[in-house]
Amino acid sequence: MTLDYGQYIVRDPGICAGEPVVRGTRVTVRTVLASLAEGMSVAEIVKDFPTLDETAVRAVIAFAAASAE
């Protein structure tokens, strides 16, 4: 089953200049992906960004994968 990232990732010109963010936060997709690229685990990201949960981080990954297609 593929994660429906659409319910987690939004773009709004009034939030972070329209960059994709996790819904209900100002945490950008780029920030989460950079954290993963630096070697942080999902648990570490959730600890650093308490407005996120594991599913939200996985939604960011799914969004990035779909965007790369």
Steps between C-alpha positions, in 0.01 A plus 500: 500500500633842403483780754265780392736790558239747375332509839832591664679729254356838398609810312361837603645828374446645850710232670876482439461680165306209355763234566346160572456453873352241732135598551439701816869586542769722353733202462601488135546187295850626424586518873388143562684369194818686601478345846468153345792573267712594802434153640230577755253223572126549482489485882764775525307721259179452699690589817644817339165598346231400752221621269588205273434131546650199325223489241558865407871432445417200284255718305786741428703209364206384284451856371868526408490164323192599300652838416813330363298299247 
